[in-house]
C-alpha cells in the first residue's frame, strides 16, 4: 500500500488541536489506528499516542488549561516521529 504525504502533529500545539477534536468527537478515538496507513510519521505517533497524550495532559492539561509549555511532550513527539521510541 502506498503511503501518502499527509500532515501529522509536529508539536504540542498541533497535538492539542488533535486532542480537542478527540474530546469533542470521542467516536474518532477508537479509529486512531487507521491513521497509521497515512504515513510513517502517523504510524509512529499512533503507536505512542497514549503515552504522548498522558504526558501532555499531565504537563499542561487539555487546551493548555494548566500551563504554557510542554517540553517533555514535545520530546516524546520528536522521538516517536523519528522512530527513536521514548527516552524515559
N, CA, C and O atoms as a CHARMM CRD file, in Angstrom:
* protein
*
  352
    1    1 UNK  N      0.84600  -1.18100   0.00000 PROA 1      0.00000
    2    1 UNK  CA     0.00000   0.00000   0.00000 PROA 1      0.00000
    3    1 UNK  C      0.88700   1.23800   0.00000 PROA 1      0.00000
    4    1 UNK  O      1.81200   1.34200   0.80500 PROA 1      0.00000
    5    2 UNK  N      0.61300   2.15400  -0.88000 PROA 2      0.00000
    6    2 UNK  CA     1.37600   3.39500  -0.95500 PROA 2      0.00000
    7    2 UNK  C      0.99300   4.31900   0.19500 PROA 2      0.00000
    8    2 UNK  O     -0.18500   4.53100   0.48000 PROA 2      0.00000
    9    3 UNK  N      2.01000   4.85800   0.84300 PROA 3      0.00000
   10    3 UNK  CA     1.78200   5.82700   1.91200 PROA 3      0.00000
   11    3 UNK  C      1.67200   7.20900   1.28800 PROA 3      0.00000
   12    3 UNK  O      2.32600   7.50600   0.28800 PROA 3      0.00000
   13    4 UNK  N      0.85300   8.03400   1.87500 PROA 4      0.00000
   14    4 UNK  CA     0.61600   9.37700   1.36600 PROA 4      0.00000
   15    4 UNK  C      1.42900  10.38500   2.16200 PROA 4      0.00000
   16    4 UNK  O      1.79200  10.13600   3.31200 PROA 4      0.00000
   17    5 UNK  N      1.71000  11.51500   1.54900 PROA 5      0.00000
   18    5 UNK  CA     2.36900  12.60300   2.24800 PROA 5      0.00000
   19    5 UNK  C      1.28400  13.39600   2.98200 PROA 5      0.00000
   20    5 UNK  O      0.73000  14.36000   2.45300 PROA 5      0.00000
   21    6 UNK  N      1.00200  12.97400   4.18600 PROA 6      0.00000
   22    6 UNK  CA    -0.08000  13.57200   4.96800 PROA 6      0.00000
   23    6 UNK  C      0.49300  14.35900   6.13800 PROA 6      0.00000
   24    6 UNK  O      1.53700  14.01300   6.69100 PROA 6      0.00000
   25    7 UNK  N     -0.20500  15.41100   6.49700 PROA 7      0.00000
   26    7 UNK  CA     0.17500  16.17300   7.67500 PROA 7      0.00000
   27    7 UNK  C     -0.03100  15.33800   8.92900 PROA 7      0.00000
   28    7 UNK  O     -0.85900  14.42700   8.96100 PROA 7      0.00000
   29    8 UNK  N      0.72300  15.66000   9.93900 PROA 8      0.00000
   30    8 UNK  CA     0.63100  14.98000  11.22400 PROA 8      0.00000
   31    8 UNK  C      0.99200  16.01100  12.29000 PROA 8      0.00000
   32    8 UNK  O      1.58000  17.04200  11.96200 PROA 8      0.00000
   33    9 UNK  N      0.65800  15.76400  13.54800 PROA 9      0.00000
   34    9 UNK  CA     1.00600  16.73600  14.59100 PROA 9      0.00000
   35    9 UNK  C      2.52100  16.79600  14.79500 PROA 9      0.00000
   36    9 UNK  O      3.15500  15.79200  15.12000 PROA 9      0.00000
   37   10 UNK  N      3.08200  17.97300  14.60000 PROA 10     0.00000
   38   10 UNK  CA     4.52700  18.17100  14.71600 PROA 10     0.00000
   39   10 UNK  C      4.96600  18.62800  16.10000 PROA 10     0.00000
   40   10 UNK  O      6.12400  18.44200  16.47200 PROA 10     0.00000
   41   11 UNK  N      4.06000  19.22200  16.86400 PROA 11     0.00000
   42   11 UNK  CA     4.43400  19.82100  18.14500 PROA 11     0.00000
   43   11 UNK  C      3.22500  19.81400  19.07900 PROA 11     0.00000
   44   11 UNK  O      2.12400  19.44800  18.66900 PROA 11     0.00000
   45   12 UNK  N      3.43000  20.21900  20.33200 PROA 12     0.00000
   46   12 UNK  CA     2.31600  20.20500  21.27900 PROA 12     0.00000
   47   12 UNK  C      1.11000  21.04700  20.86100 PROA 12     0.00000
   48   12 UNK  O     -0.02000  20.69700  21.19900 PROA 12     0.00000
   49   13 UNK  N      1.32100  22.14200  20.13800 PROA 13     0.00000
   50   13 UNK  CA     0.16700  22.91800  19.66000 PROA 13     0.00000
   51   13 UNK  C     -0.69000  22.08700  18.71900 PROA 13     0.00000
   52   13 UNK  O     -1.91500  22.06900  18.83800 PROA 13     0.00000
   53   14 UNK  N     -0.04000  21.39400  17.77600 PROA 14     0.00000
   54   14 UNK  CA    -0.77400  20.51400  16.86800 PROA 14     0.00000
   55   14 UNK  C     -1.46200  19.39500  17.63900 PROA 14     0.00000
   56   14 UNK  O     -2.62100  19.06800  17.38400 PROA 14     0.00000
   57   15 UNK  N     -0.73300  18.81500  18.58400 PROA 15     0.00000
   58   15 UNK  CA    -1.29500  17.73500  19.39900 PROA 15     0.00000
   59   15 UNK  C     -2.52800  18.21400  20.14500 PROA 15     0.00000
   60   15 UNK  O     -3.53100  17.50200  20.20200 PROA 15     0.00000
   61   16 UNK  N     -2.47000  19.40600  20.71400 PROA 16     0.00000
   62   16 UNK  CA    -3.61000  19.94400  21.44400 PROA 16     0.00000
   63   16 UNK  C     -4.85500  20.02000  20.55900 PROA 16     0.00000
   64   16 UNK  O     -5.95700  19.68500  20.99500 PROA 16     0.00000
   65   17 UNK  N     -4.67100  20.46100  19.31900 PROA 17     0.00000
   66   17 UNK  CA    -5.81300  20.52700  18.40100 PROA 17     0.00000
   67   17 UNK  C     -6.38700  19.12500  18.14600 PROA 17     0.00000
   68   17 UNK  O     -7.60300  18.95600  18.06500 PROA 17     0.00000
   69   18 UNK  N     -5.51700  18.13800  18.02300 PROA 18     0.00000
   70   18 UNK  CA    -5.98200  16.75700  17.84400 PROA 18     0.00000
   71   18 UNK  C     -6.75900  16.28200  19.07900 PROA 18     0.00000
   72   18 UNK  O     -7.81700  15.66500  18.95500 PROA 18     0.00000
   73   19 UNK  N     -6.23100  16.57200  20.24800 PROA 19     0.00000
   74   19 UNK  CA    -6.87900  16.13900  21.48100 PROA 19     0.00000
   75   19 UNK  C     -8.22200  16.83000  21.68300 PROA 19     0.00000
   76   19 UNK  O     -9.16500  16.21900  22.18600 PROA 19     0.00000
   77   20 UNK  N     -8.31500  18.09200  21.29700 PROA 20     0.00000
   78   20 UNK  CA    -9.59900  18.80100  21.37800 PROA 20     0.00000
   79   20 UNK  C    -10.61500  18.13000  20.45100 PROA 20     0.00000
   80   20 UNK  O    -11.77500  17.94700  20.82100 PROA 20     0.00000
   81   21 UNK  N    -10.17200  17.76800  19.24800 PROA 21     0.00000
   82   21 UNK  CA   -11.06300  17.06100  18.32500 PROA 21     0.00000
   83   21 UNK  C    -11.52100  15.73600  18.91800 PROA 21     0.00000
   84   21 UNK  O    -12.70800  15.41300  18.87700 PROA 21     0.00000
   85   22 UNK  N    -10.59000  14.97200  19.46500 PROA 22     0.00000
   86   22 UNK  CA   -10.95200  13.67700  20.04700 PROA 22     0.00000
   87   22 UNK  C    -11.86200  13.82900  21.25800 PROA 22     0.00000
   88   22 UNK  O    -12.70600  12.97000  21.51300 PROA 22     0.00000
   89   23 UNK  N    -11.69600  14.90800  22.00100 PROA 23     0.00000
   90   23 UNK  CA   -12.57800  15.18100  23.13100 PROA 23     0.00000
   91   23 UNK  C    -13.98300  15.53800  22.64700 PROA 23     0.00000
   92   23 UNK  O    -14.97700  15.13100  23.24800 PROA 23     0.00000
   93   24 UNK  N    -14.05500  16.30100  21.55800 PROA 24     0.00000
   94   24 UNK  CA   -15.34800  16.72500  21.01200 PROA 24     0.00000
   95   24 UNK  C    -16.06200  15.59400  20.27600 PROA 24     0.00000
   96   24 UNK  O    -17.29100  15.52700  20.26700 PROA 24     0.00000
   97   25 UNK  N    -15.28500  14.71300  19.66500 PROA 25     0.00000
   98   25 UNK  CA   -15.85800  13.60600  18.88100 PROA 25     0.00000
   99   25 UNK  C    -15.19200  12.30900  19.34300 PROA 25     0.00000
  100   25 UNK  O    -14.32000  11.78700  18.64800 PROA 25     0.00000
  101   26 UNK  N    -15.58500  11.78400  20.50000 PROA 26     0.00000
  102   26 UNK  CA   -14.92200  10.60500  21.06600 PROA 26     0.00000
  103   26 UNK  C    -15.02500   9.35400  20.19200 PROA 26     0.00000
  104   26 UNK  O    -14.26500   8.40400  20.38300 PROA 26     0.00000
  105   27 UNK  N    -15.94400   9.34500  19.24800 PROA 27     0.00000
  106   27 UNK  CA   -16.06800   8.19400  18.35400 PROA 27     0.00000
  107   27 UNK  C    -14.82700   8.03400  17.48300 PROA 27     0.00000
  108   27 UNK  O    -14.57100   6.94600  16.96800 PROA 27     0.00000
  109   28 UNK  N    -14.05900   9.09600  17.31400 PROA 28     0.00000
  110   28 UNK  CA   -12.84800   9.02300  16.49300 PROA 28     0.00000
  111   28 UNK  C    -11.71900   8.26300  17.19000 PROA 28     0.00000
  112   28 UNK  O    -10.89400   7.64200  16.52000 PROA 28     0.00000
  113   29 UNK  N    -11.66900   8.30300  18.51100 PROA 29     0.00000
  114   29 UNK  CA   -10.53700   7.73600  19.24900 PROA 29     0.00000
  115   29 UNK  C    -10.30600   6.25000  18.92700 PROA 29     0.00000
  116   29 UNK  O     -9.15800   5.86500  18.70400 PROA 29     0.00000
  117   30 UNK  N    -11.33500   5.40600  18.89400 PROA 30     0.00000
  118   30 UNK  CA   -11.07600   4.00000  18.56900 PROA 30     0.00000
  119   30 UNK  C    -10.56700   3.78900  17.13800 PROA 30     0.00000
  120   30 UNK  O    -10.09000   2.70500  16.80000 PROA 30     0.00000
  121   31 UNK  N    -10.66900   4.80000  16.32200 PROA 31     0.00000
  122   31 UNK  CA   -10.24400   4.69000  14.92500 PROA 31     0.00000
  123   31 UNK  C     -8.84600   5.25900  14.68000 PROA 31     0.00000
  124   31 UNK  O     -8.40200   5.34100  13.53400 PROA 31     0.00000
  125   32 UNK  N     -8.15800   5.64900  15.74100 PROA 32     0.00000
  126   32 UNK  CA    -6.82400   6.23500  15.59900 PROA 32     0.00000
  127   32 UNK  C     -5.87500   5.33800  14.80800 PROA 32     0.00000
  128   32 UNK  O     -5.04400   5.83900  14.05000 PROA 32     0.00000
  129   33 UNK  N     -5.98600   4.03100  14.97400 PROA 33     0.00000
  130   33 UNK  CA    -5.08400   3.11000  14.27900 PROA 33     0.00000
  131   33 UNK  C     -5.17000   3.26100  12.76700 PROA 33     0.00000
  132   33 UNK  O     -4.20900   2.96900  12.05600 PROA 33     0.00000
  133   34 UNK  N     -6.31300   3.71400  12.27800 PROA 34     0.00000
  134   34 UNK  CA    -6.47200   3.90500  10.83400 PROA 34     0.00000
  135   34 UNK  C     -5.51200   4.96200  10.29200 PROA 34     0.00000
  136   34 UNK  O     -5.15100   4.92500   9.11600 PROA 34     0.00000
  137   35 UNK  N     -5.10100   5.89500  11.13400 PROA 35     0.00000
  138   35 UNK  CA    -4.16900   6.93700  10.70300 PROA 35     0.00000
  139   35 UNK  C     -2.79200   6.36400  10.38000 PROA 35     0.00000
  140   35 UNK  O     -2.01600   6.98400   9.65300 PROA 35     0.00000
  141   36 UNK  N     -2.49000   5.19200  10.91400 PROA 36     0.00000
  142   36 UNK  CA    -1.18900   4.57100  10.67800 PROA 36     0.00000
  143   36 UNK  C     -0.90800   4.33900   9.20300 PROA 36     0.00000
  144   36 UNK  O      0.24900   4.32800   8.78500 PROA 36     0.00000
  145   37 UNK  N     -1.94600   4.15800   8.42000 PROA 37     0.00000
  146   37 UNK  CA    -1.75500   3.88700   6.99100 PROA 37     0.00000
  147   37 UNK  C     -1.45200   5.15300   6.19000 PROA 37     0.00000
  148   37 UNK  O     -1.12200   5.06200   5.00800 PROA 37     0.00000
  149   38 UNK  N     -1.55700   6.32600   6.80600 PROA 38     0.00000
  150   38 UNK  CA    -1.35800   7.58000   6.07800 PROA 38     0.00000
  151   38 UNK  C      0.09900   7.93000   5.84900 PROA 38     0.00000
  152   38 UNK  O      0.45200   8.45900   4.79500 PROA 38     0.00000
  153   39 UNK  N      0.94800   7.64200   6.82100 PROA 39     0.00000
  154   39 UNK  CA     2.37100   7.97900   6.69700 PROA 39     0.00000
  155   39 UNK  C      3.15300   7.25800   7.78300 PROA 39     0.00000
  156   39 UNK  O      2.58600   6.77100   8.76200 PROA 39     0.00000
  157   40 UNK  N      4.46100   7.20000   7.59100 PROA 40     0.00000
  158   40 UNK  CA     5.31500   6.60700   8.62100 PROA 40     0.00000
  159   40 UNK  C      5.22700   7.40500   9.92000 PROA 40     0.00000
  160   40 UNK  O      5.21800   6.83500  11.01100 PROA 40     0.00000
  161   41 UNK  N      5.16300   8.73000   9.79000 PROA 41     0.00000
  162   41 UNK  CA     5.08500   9.57900  10.98800 PROA 41     0.00000
  163   41 UNK  C      3.81300   9.29500  11.77700 PROA 41     0.00000
  164   41 UNK  O      3.85700   9.14400  12.99800 PROA 41     0.00000
  165   42 UNK  N      2.68200   9.22300  11.08200 PROA 42     0.00000
  166   42 UNK  CA     1.42600   8.89900  11.76100 PROA 42     0.00000
  167   42 UNK  C      1.50700   7.52300  12.41400 PROA 42     0.00000
  168   42 UNK  O      1.05000   7.33400  13.54100 PROA 42     0.00000
  169   43 UNK  N      2.08400   6.57400  11.70600 PROA 43     0.00000
  170   43 UNK  CA     2.19800   5.22400  12.25600 PROA 43     0.00000
  171   43 UNK  C      2.97300   5.23100  13.56700 PROA 43     0.00000
  172   43 UNK  O      2.57200   4.58400  14.53500 PROA 43     0.00000
  173   44 UNK  N      4.07400   5.96000  13.59700 PROA 44     0.00000
  174   44 UNK  CA     4.88300   6.03500  14.82300 PROA 44     0.00000
  175   44 UNK  C      4.15300   6.77900  15.93900 PROA 44     0.00000
  176   44 UNK  O      4.21500   6.37900  17.10200 PROA 44     0.00000
  177   45 UNK  N      3.46900   7.85200  15.58600 PROA 45     0.00000
  178   45 UNK  CA     2.72000   8.60800  16.59900 PROA 45     0.00000
  179   45 UNK  C      1.58100   7.78300  17.18100 PROA 45     0.00000
  180   45 UNK  O      1.36000   7.79600  18.39200 PROA 45     0.00000
  181   46 UNK  N      0.85800   7.06700  16.32800 PROA 46     0.00000
  182   46 UNK  CA    -0.27000   6.26800  16.79400 PROA 46     0.00000
  183   46 UNK  C      0.20000   5.20200  17.78500 PROA 46     0.00000
  184   46 UNK  O     -0.47800   4.92500  18.77500 PROA 46     0.00000
  185   47 UNK  N      1.35700   4.61100  17.51600 PROA 47     0.00000
  186   47 UNK  CA     1.89100   3.58400  18.42400 PROA 47     0.00000
  187   47 UNK  C      2.15600   4.13800  19.82600 PROA 47     0.00000
  188   47 UNK  O      2.06100   3.41000  20.81500 PROA 47     0.00000
  189   48 UNK  N      2.48400   5.40800  19.90300 PROA 48     0.00000
  190   48 UNK  CA     2.85100   6.03700  21.17700 PROA 48     0.00000
  191   48 UNK  C      1.79000   7.00900  21.67900 PROA 48     0.00000
  192   48 UNK  O      2.00500   7.69900  22.67500 PROA 48     0.00000
  193   49 UNK  N      0.65000   7.07000  21.00000 PROA 49     0.00000
  194   49 UNK  CA    -0.34600   8.11000  21.26300 PROA 49     0.00000
  195   49 UNK  C     -0.74700   8.17900  22.73300 PROA 49     0.00000
  196   49 UNK  O     -0.80100   9.26900  23.30300 PROA 49     0.00000
  197   50 UNK  N     -1.02200   7.07200  23.33600 PROA 50     0.00000
  198   50 UNK  CA    -1.47100   7.06700  24.73100 PROA 50     0.00000
  199   50 UNK  C     -0.46700   7.72200  25.66200 PROA 50     0.00000
  200   50 UNK  O     -0.84000   8.51800  26.52300 PROA 50     0.00000
  201   51 UNK  N      0.80200   7.39100  25.49200 PROA 51     0.00000
  202   51 UNK  CA     1.84800   7.97600  26.33900 PROA 51     0.00000
  203   51 UNK  C      2.03400   9.45800  26.05800 PROA 51     0.00000
  204   51 UNK  O      2.22900  10.25100  26.97900 PROA 51     0.00000
  205   52 UNK  N      1.97300   9.82900  24.78700 PROA 52     0.00000
  206   52 UNK  CA     2.11900  11.24300  24.41900 PROA 52     0.00000
  207   52 UNK  C      0.94900  12.05100  24.97900 PROA 52     0.00000
  208   52 UNK  O      1.14200  13.13400  25.53000 PROA 52     0.00000
  209   53 UNK  N     -0.25600  11.51900  24.83500 PROA 53     0.00000
  210   53 UNK  CA    -1.44400  12.20500  25.36000 PROA 53     0.00000
  211   53 UNK  C     -1.36000  12.36000  26.87400 PROA 53     0.00000
  212   53 UNK  O     -1.63700  13.43700  27.40100 PROA 53     0.00000
  213   54 UNK  N     -0.97900  11.29300  27.58100 PROA 54     0.00000
  214   54 UNK  CA    -0.85300  11.36800  29.04500 PROA 54     0.00000
  215   54 UNK  C      0.17600  12.41500  29.46000 PROA 54     0.00000
  216   54 UNK  O     -0.03600  13.16200  30.41600 PROA 54     0.00000
  217   55 UNK  N      1.28200  12.46300  28.73900 PROA 55     0.00000
  218   55 UNK  CA     2.31700  13.44900  29.05100 PROA 55     0.00000
  219   55 UNK  C      1.77600  14.86400  28.88200 PROA 55     0.00000
  220   55 UNK  O      1.97300  15.71600  29.74800 PROA 55     0.00000
  221   56 UNK  N      1.09700  15.10900  27.77100 PROA 56     0.00000
  222   56 UNK  CA     0.56400  16.44500  27.51300 PROA 56     0.00000
  223   56 UNK  C     -0.44600  16.85700  28.58100 PROA 56     0.00000
  224   56 UNK  O     -0.37400  17.96200  29.11900 PROA 56     0.00000
  225   57 UNK  N     -1.37400  15.97700  28.87900 PROA 57     0.00000
  226   57 UNK  CA    -2.40500  16.28600  29.88300 PROA 57     0.00000
  227   57 UNK  C     -1.75800  16.53800  31.24300 PROA 57     0.00000
  228   57 UNK  O     -2.17200  17.43500  31.97700 PROA 57     0.00000
  229   58 UNK  N     -0.75000  15.75000  31.57100 PROA 58     0.00000
  230   58 UNK  CA    -0.05300  15.93400  32.84300 PROA 58     0.00000
  231   58 UNK  C      0.71800  17.25300  32.87900 PROA 58     0.00000
  232   58 UNK  O      0.70200  17.96300  33.88500 PROA 58     0.00000
  233   59 UNK  N      1.38500  17.57200  31.78500 PROA 59     0.00000
  234   59 UNK  CA     2.18900  18.80000  31.73900 PROA 59     0.00000
  235   59 UNK  C      1.35200  20.06900  31.70300 PROA 59     0.00000
  236   59 UNK  O      1.60900  21.00400  32.46100 PROA 59     0.00000
  237   60 UNK  N      0.34900  20.10700  30.82300 PROA 60     0.00000
  238   60 UNK  CA    -0.34900  21.37100  30.60000 PROA 60     0.00000
  239   60 UNK  C     -1.87600  21.29700  30.58200 PROA 60     0.00000
  240   60 UNK  O     -2.54000  22.33300  30.59100 PROA 60     0.00000
  241   61 UNK  N     -2.43700  20.09400  30.55800 PROA 61     0.00000
  242   61 UNK  CA    -3.89300  19.96900  30.51700 PROA 61     0.00000
  243   61 UNK  C     -4.45900  20.23900  29.13600 PROA 61     0.00000
  244   61 UNK  O     -3.84300  20.92400  28.31900 PROA 61     0.00000
  245   62 UNK  N     -5.62900  19.69700  28.88800 PROA 62     0.00000
  246   62 UNK  CA    -6.29200  19.89700  27.60900 PROA 62     0.00000
  247   62 UNK  C     -6.49000  21.38400  27.35000 PROA 62     0.00000
  248   62 UNK  O     -6.92100  22.12300  28.23500 PROA 62     0.00000
  249   63 UNK  N     -6.18000  21.80900  26.15500 PROA 63     0.00000
  250   63 UNK  CA    -6.29500  23.19900  25.72200 PROA 63     0.00000
  251   63 UNK  C     -5.45700  24.14200  26.59600 PROA 63     0.00000
  252   63 UNK  O     -5.83900  25.28500  26.84700 PROA 63     0.00000
  253   64 UNK  N     -4.30900  23.63200  27.05100 PROA 64     0.00000
  254   64 UNK  CA    -3.34900  24.43000  27.80900 PROA 64     0.00000
  255   64 UNK  C     -3.95400  24.99000  29.09800 PROA 64     0.00000
  256   64 UNK  O     -3.62400  26.10100  29.51300 PROA 64     0.00000
  257   65 UNK  N     -4.83100  24.22200  29.71900 PROA 65     0.00000
  258   65 UNK  CA    -5.54800  24.70800  30.90300 PROA 65     0.00000
  259   65 UNK  C     -4.68000  24.78300  32.16100 PROA 65     0.00000
  260   65 UNK  O     -5.05000  25.47100  33.11300 PROA 65     0.00000
  261   66 UNK  N     -3.53100  24.09100  32.18900 PROA 66     0.00000
  262   66 UNK  CA    -2.68500  24.07000  33.38400 PROA 66     0.00000
  263   66 UNK  C     -1.29400  24.65100  33.16700 PROA 66     0.00000
  264   66 UNK  O     -0.51400  24.75000  34.11400 PROA 66     0.00000
  265   67 UNK  N     -0.97800  25.03100  31.95600 PROA 67     0.00000
  266   67 UNK  CA     0.37100  25.53000  31.70300 PROA 67     0.00000
  267   67 UNK  C      0.53000  26.03100  30.28100 PROA 67     0.00000
  268   67 UNK  O     -0.40600  26.01000  29.48200 PROA 67     0.00000
  269   68 UNK  N      1.75000  26.48400  29.98600 PROA 68     0.00000
  270   68 UNK  CA     2.01400  27.11700  28.69300 PROA 68     0.00000
  271   68 UNK  C      3.17200  26.48000  27.93800 PROA 68     0.00000
  272   68 UNK  O      3.51300  26.92100  26.84100 PROA 68     0.00000
  273   69 UNK  N      3.77700  25.44800  28.51200 PROA 69     0.00000
  274   69 UNK  CA     4.92500  24.82900  27.87200 PROA 69     0.00000
  275   69 UNK  C      4.89800  23.33100  28.14400 PROA 69     0.00000
  276   69 UNK  O      4.63300  22.90100  29.26600 PROA 69     0.00000
  277   70 UNK  N      5.17300  22.54100  27.11100 PROA 70     0.00000
  278   70 UNK  CA     5.13600  21.08200  27.24600 PROA 70     0.00000
  279   70 UNK  C      6.40800  20.47100  26.64900 PROA 70     0.00000
  280   70 UNK  O      6.33700  19.73700  25.66400 PROA 70     0.00000
  281   71 UNK  N      7.56800  20.77000  27.24200 PROA 71     0.00000
  282   71 UNK  CA     8.82400  20.28900  26.66600 PROA 71     0.00000
  283   71 UNK  C      8.95400  18.76500  26.67000 PROA 71     0.00000
  284   71 UNK  O      9.48500  18.19500  25.71700 PROA 71     0.00000
  285   72 UNK  N      8.48900  18.10700  27.70300 PROA 72     0.00000
  286   72 UNK  CA     8.57700  16.63500  27.75900 PROA 72     0.00000
  287   72 UNK  C      7.71500  16.02200  26.66000 PROA 72     0.00000
  288   72 UNK  O      8.13900  15.08500  25.98400 PROA 72     0.00000
  289   73 UNK  N      6.52100  16.54300  26.48500 PROA 73     0.00000
  290   73 UNK  CA     5.64400  16.04100  25.43100 PROA 73     0.00000
  291   73 UNK  C      6.26300  16.27500  24.06000 PROA 73     0.00000
  292   73 UNK  O      6.21400  15.39900  23.19600 PROA 73     0.00000
  293   74 UNK  N      6.83700  17.43800  23.86100 PROA 74     0.00000
  294   74 UNK  CA     7.47800  17.74400  22.58400 PROA 74     0.00000
  295   74 UNK  C      8.61900  16.76200  22.31300 PROA 74     0.00000
  296   74 UNK  O      8.78000  16.28900  21.18900 PROA 74     0.00000
  297   75 UNK  N      9.39400  16.46400  23.32800 PROA 75     0.00000
  298   75 UNK  CA    10.48100  15.48300  23.19100 PROA 75     0.00000
  299   75 UNK  C      9.92500  14.10900  22.83200 PROA 75     0.00000
  300   75 UNK  O     10.46300  13.43500  21.95300 PROA 75     0.00000
  301   76 UNK  N      8.86400  13.69200  23.49800 PROA 76     0.00000
  302   76 UNK  CA     8.25000  12.39900  23.18300 PROA 76     0.00000
  303   76 UNK  C      7.76000  12.35500  21.74100 PROA 76     0.00000
  304   76 UNK  O      7.93300  11.35400  21.04600 PROA 76     0.00000
  305   77 UNK  N      7.14700  13.45100  21.30200 PROA 77     0.00000
  306   77 UNK  CA     6.65200  13.51500  19.93100 PROA 77     0.00000
  307   77 UNK  C      7.80700  13.43600  18.93000 PROA 77     0.00000
  308   77 UNK  O      7.74100  12.67400  17.96500 PROA 77     0.00000
  309   78 UNK  N      8.85600  14.21700  19.15700 PROA 78     0.00000
  310   78 UNK  CA    10.02100  14.19900  18.25100 PROA 78     0.00000
  311   78 UNK  C     10.63300  12.80600  18.18700 PROA 78     0.00000
  312   78 UNK  O     10.96800  12.31900  17.10700 PROA 78     0.00000
  313   79 UNK  N     10.77700  12.16300  19.34600 PROA 79     0.00000
  314   79 UNK  CA    11.35000  10.81500  19.37000 PROA 79     0.00000
  315   79 UNK  C     10.46700   9.82000  18.62500 PROA 79     0.00000
  316   79 UNK  O     10.96600   8.98400  17.87200 PROA 79     0.00000
  317   80 UNK  N      9.16500   9.91200  18.83300 PROA 80     0.00000
  318   80 UNK  CA     8.25000   8.99800  18.14900 PROA 80     0.00000
  319   80 UNK  C      8.31100   9.21400  16.64500 PROA 80     0.00000
  320   80 UNK  O      8.41700   8.25100  15.88500 PROA 80     0.00000
  321   81 UNK  N      8.24700  10.44800  16.21400 PROA 81     0.00000
  322   81 UNK  CA     8.25900  10.76900  14.77800 PROA 81     0.00000
  323   81 UNK  C      9.56200  10.26700  14.13300 PROA 81     0.00000
  324   81 UNK  O      9.55000   9.75400  13.01400 PROA 81     0.00000
  325   82 UNK  N     10.66300  10.41700  14.83900 PROA 82     0.00000
  326   82 UNK  CA    11.97200   9.99600  14.31600 PROA 82     0.00000
  327   82 UNK  C     12.17300   8.49100  14.42500 PROA 82     0.00000
  328   82 UNK  O     13.15900   7.96100  13.91400 PROA 82     0.00000
  329   83 UNK  N     11.24800   7.79500  15.08500 PROA 83     0.00000
  330   83 UNK  CA    11.38500   6.34600  15.25300 PROA 83     0.00000
  331   83 UNK  C     12.36200   5.95600  16.34200 PROA 83     0.00000
  332   83 UNK  O     12.87400   4.83600  16.35300 PROA 83     0.00000
  333   84 UNK  N     12.62300   6.87900  17.26200 PROA 84     0.00000
  334   84 UNK  CA    13.58300   6.61400  18.34700 PROA 84     0.00000
  335   84 UNK  C     12.94000   5.98500  19.57700 PROA 84     0.00000
  336   84 UNK  O     13.64700   5.53300  20.47800 PROA 84     0.00000
  337   85 UNK  N     11.63000   5.95000  19.62700 PROA 85     0.00000
  338   85 UNK  CA    10.98500   5.47900  20.85000 PROA 85     0.00000
  339   85 UNK  C     11.09000   6.53100  21.92100 PROA 85     0.00000
  340   85 UNK  O     11.37000   7.69400  21.63000 PROA 85     0.00000
  341   86 UNK  N     10.87400   6.14300  23.13700 PROA 86     0.00000
  342   86 UNK  CA    10.86400   7.09200  24.23800 PROA 86     0.00000
  343   86 UNK  C     12.15400   7.04400  25.02000 PROA 86     0.00000
  344   86 UNK  O     12.76700   5.99000  25.18800 PROA 86     0.00000
  345   87 UNK  N     12.55000   8.20900  25.49600 PROA 87     0.00000
  346   87 UNK  CA    13.73400   8.31300  26.35000 PROA 87     0.00000
  347   87 UNK  C     13.27700   8.54200  27.78600 PROA 87     0.00000
  348   87 UNK  O     13.42600   9.64000  28.32400 PROA 87     0.00000
  349   88 UNK  N     12.72300   7.50700  28.40100 PROA 88     0.00000
  350   88 UNK  CA    12.16100   7.62500  29.75800 PROA 88     0.00000
  351   88 UNK  C     13.21200   7.91800  30.77500 PROA 88     0.00000
  352   88 UNK  O     12.90500   8.04700  31.96100 PROA 88     0.00000
